[in-house]
Amino acid sequence: VKNAMPVDREVFDFYIRTVKRLFGEDAPWCAAGIGPNQIVVNEWAIAAGGHARTGLEDNMRLDRERLAPSNAALVARAVELCEKYERPVASWQQARAILGLAAPAN
């Protein structure tokens, strides 16, 4: 993807150190990978304590042989990584709060 950061672990680690230096150890951050690198960057982000972005807008495959049938399938894969690293998964309400979005109108 033009102008995107390379999927390189040293670059990723530098990015995280820089975010923490500039914004504080507790600053929320997110990382996203495109195409086959989505799962790679998802795992790095979750393991490092950040948030992960996933979805069909960035990646249409579960693996080389299978198209993702839905966003839910890609989210389920990220949830499995959260379980692996003992990270909680936000509910949709918690995600809205993390992003600073108002509650939906009833």
N, C-alpha and C positions, 0 to 999 in steps of 0.2 A: 504494500500500500504506500503510495507516494507520501513522503514526509513523515511516515510513522517511525517510531523507534524500532531498532532491530530487536529480534527475539534472541537476546544474548544475556546469559545469567549475570555476567559482570556489569553490564549496562543496567539491568534490572536492579541489582543490589545497590549500585550507585544512586539510582533514582530514589530508592527507598531511604537510603542514608540522607540524601539531600532533602527530601520531604520532611523527615524527622528533624533535621538540623534547622530548616527554615520555619517550620510550622509547629514543632513540638512532637515529643514522643507519642502523644495521644491523638495526634491529628488523624482524622479519617482519610483514607486514600483507597483508590480502586485501580485495577489494571485490567486490560483487555487484550486478547490476542485475536488475530484475524485468521480465518481458514483453519488449517490443521494445527496452527499454533495456539488456538483458543484454549484447548485443554492444558497445554503446557503452561501458559501464562496464568490460567485459572489456578492451577496447582501451586505455582510459585506464590501468587498473591495470597491464597488461603493459608498456605504454610507459613508465610511471613506476617500474618496478622492483618492483612488488608481485606478489602471487599473485592469481589470478582464480578465482572460483567460477562454475560453469556447470552446467546440468542441467535436466531436465524439471520438477523441483519448483518452479522459478522462471520457466520459460518453455517453452511448448510449440511454438514456431514457429522455423523457420529464417529465414523472411521473411513478408511479408504473405500470400503465396499458398500457402506450403507449411508443413504441420505437420512438426515434427522427427520422424523415424522412430524415434529412439532417443537416449539420453544420448550414445552414441558419436558421433553426428552433431554434437551441440553441442560435445563435447570436441574433435572434429576441427577445428571452426571456431576454437576457442581456440588449438589447436596452430598453425594457420596464422598467427594473430596473433603467437605466440611466434617463429615463423620470420621474420616480417616485421621484428620488433624484435630479432632475434638473441638471443633469450632461451632458455635451456635448458628442456626440459620434464622434470619429475620423473617417474621410474618410480613404480610404486605403492609400492615399498619406500622410496624416497626421500620420497615424500609422507607415509607413515606416520611416518618419522623427523622430518620437519619439524613434524608435528602432535604429536609426542611420544607416539605410540602404540606399544605393545609389538608385537613381531613376532608374527604369528599362530602358534598352536600347530600342530604337525605331527600 
